[in-house]
Amino acid sequence: MKLTQELIDQIQEAMLHTNLKGEINWKDGDDISVQIAGTFAKDKFIVIKNESKNPWVPAEPHPRFDYEKREWKTEESTEK
């Protein structure tokens, strides 16, 4: 399959989506990768990943949650 100019224009238009503040999420010059995936030969989809958003930084662990026991710490256990 060849990408026609019409298809390229449709992809470009779709990528102009904005966040809640009205700012464009994908900016010119962002580092992107393109991948193709799918389960069956006739079933494919294109993944366009913005590598500029990586590495993302995860949130800090919650200080009152015991991740080993998978339970919330009580007032008594935090006073020790």
N, C-alpha and C positions, 0 to 999 in steps of 0.2 A: 504494500500500500504506500502510495506517495502522498505526502502532505501537500495539499493545494494551498494557494494563497488564501482562499476562502476559509479553509479549516484553520490555518494559522491565525487569521484574524479573529475567528471565534474563540480560540484558546486565549489569545491576548486580551480580548474583551472580558472573558471569564476571570482572568487573573487581576482585573482592576477592582476587585472587591475591597471593601474598607472595614476597619474595626468600628467599635461603638463610638469612638471619638471622631469618625469620619476620615481618618488617615488611611492611606493606601498601605496594605500589609506587605506587598511585594514591591520592592523598589528596583529601579534600573541599577544594574551592577551587582545585585545580590548573587551569591554563589549558589547555583542550582545543580541538581542532578536529575536525570530523566531515566526512569526504569519502566519496563513493561512486565506485567504480571498477568496471571490468569490460570484457571484450572484446565480448561480445554483449549484445543487448537483454535476454535472459532470464538472463544470467549477471552478477550484480552482487554486490559485497561492500562492506561498510562498513568504513572506516578511521577509527579513533578515535586521534588522535595527541595525546600529552601535550606541549604546547608549553612547559610549565614545565621540561622536561628540556633545552630548548635555550636558549642555544647550548651545545653540548657542546664540550669542550676536547680536541683531539687530543693524543696522546702526543708527547713530544719525539722528534726523529729520533735514531736510534741513532748514537752518536759514532764507532763503528768500521765504519760501512757507507758506501760511496761511492754515493750515489743516482744520480749522473750515469752512472757506469760500471756500476752495478748489480752491484757485487761487494763482498765484505768486504775491508777494509783489512788489510794484513799488518803485522807488527811493524815491519818496516823502513820502511814508508811513514808510520807514525805517529811515528817518531823524528825525522823531518826537520824 
